[in-house]
Amino acid sequence: MTSKKAAILSVILVWVLVSLACGLPTSAEPTATEKAPLVQPDPGADEPTATAQASPQADSEPSPEADPVEPTAPSGAKVNYQGVSFTYDLSLAQSVSAKIVPAERGEPGYGGWIGPAPEYYQFDFERYQLVDTFHRPQVLIYPIQEFAAVNEMAGDQLDELENYLNQPGATHKYLPFLPMWNAGQVFYARPTIVNFMNGEGVLYLTCFAQAILPVDGDCLFYTYQGLTYDKQYYVSAIFQVDHAGLLSAENTNLYKEAENSMDASAYETYLSTVREQLNNWPAEEFTPSLSKLEVLVNSLSVQPTVDLKAPEMSAAVDCPLAMDGRLEVGKGARVTFTDGKSLRVRSEAGKSATVLGQMPEGTEMTVNDGPVCVGEGLWWKITSADGKLSGWVLEGEDGDYYLEPWE
C-alpha cells in the first residue's frame, strides 16, 4: 500500500549553502481561488464590497502622524471590504480586488505549508507598478488564533512576531513571515517597527529561495508582518520591489564568484554587501517607493465583520502506534491502488471481527463513523458507494494506506 512518507517531502532542495539565512518552517505559496471581480464604489452604501478606481490625488507623499499608535489614514484610492480598509497611492496599482479565501484542511497529520489553514482575507493589487512579478502583490488578513489552533507552524510565526515586537533590539536570525511557502528566508534588511490603525508589526525587505540565487527584482520584496492589538488578526503584506543598484557590476561579480565556487562564505559576502546597500539606499530610489508602501500600511484598519472559520478537522484519537488519519466522517474515500488485494470489511473494528465482505481496489465509499483505535491502526465505519456493503475497515498499517480521501 502507498507509503505516507514518500508522498510529501520532496519539495525542498537541500539548502546547504544558505544555512546562514534559513530557519523558517518551509511552506508553500497558496494558490488563490478564482479572482474576484473588481467592484466599483457605491456612494450610497455603508460598506462597499470593494472600492477601487478612486480619483487620483496630488502626488504629494502623505505621512503618518508622529504618534505611531494612531496613524492618520492618507488620501488616495480607498479600499473598504467587510471591515478591512486601507488607502493606497494610485501610482502603486490601478485597482484592488478583494475576497475571502476558503478554509483548507491541508494534508492530514501535517502542518506548515501543506497543513490546514482557516478562511482569510485576500486583497490583490491589479496592474501593479512592477509587471510580471514573481510574487503577487497582496495584503492578507488571517484569524491568527484559529490558524494557530489547526497549524502549529502558524502559531510559531505568531510567537516570533510577538517576540520581535517585545524585543526589537535583539538579534534575530530571521524575521516572522506568513503565509508559509516552500522556500527559506535568505536574508532580511531595513527592518522597521511600523504601526497601523489598530495594530503594529515589522516592515522589512527580504528574499526567499530554495537555492543560491541573486538578489534582484525577481527575488526582492517588501513585506509587512503585523498583529492587531487584540491579537486576533495577523496582517501580511507582500510587495515586490526593485532597485537599479542590485545589478551593479560589483554585485554581479560577487554573485558570480559565489555561484561558480559554490562557497557558502562567498555567498555570505555577497549577501552582506547587498544587505548594506539595501539598508542605506533612499526609500524613494526603490520601485515602487518604499515610503508609499509604508503609508499604505499606516492606513490599514483591520476590524473584520466576517466570522473567519477554521477548517473542520477530524476529532483527535489517541492511537500512538497508528498512522496519521486522513479520512473524515461525512466525506468520501476509496480503496488505494497497490498490490491488487481487496480490503476486508468487518462487523466491528478490529481484525478479530467477522468479515462481511471485501472491497476491490478503487472501490468508493462514504465514511459514516470513526475513527476507532484498535491495535496499531485506525478503523472507520463505511458504506460502499452502491450501498451494498457497510462495516468497519482499517485505514492503513505498517506505513501503507489501504484507504485514501476521495471526493
Secondary structure, 3 states (H helix, E strand, C coil): CEECHHHCCCCCCCCHHHCCCCCCCCECCCCCCCCCCCCCCCCCCCCCCCCCCCCCCCCCCCCCCCCCCCCCCCCCEEEEECCEEEEECCCCCCEEEEEEECCECCCCCCCHHHCCECCEEEEEEECCCCCCCCCCCEEEEEEHHHHHHHCHHHHHHHHHHHHHHHCCCCCCCCCCCCCCECCEEEEEEEEEEEEECCEEEEEEEEEEECCCCCCCCCCCEEEEEEEECCCCEEEEEEEECECHHHHCHHHHHHHHHHHHHCCHHHHHHHHHHHHHHHHHCCHHHCECCHHHHHHHHHHCEECCCCCCCCCCCCCCCCCCCCCCCCCCCCCEEEECCCCCCCEEEECCCCCCCCEEEEECCCCEEEEEEEEEEECCEEEEEEEECCCCCEEEEECEECCEECEEECC
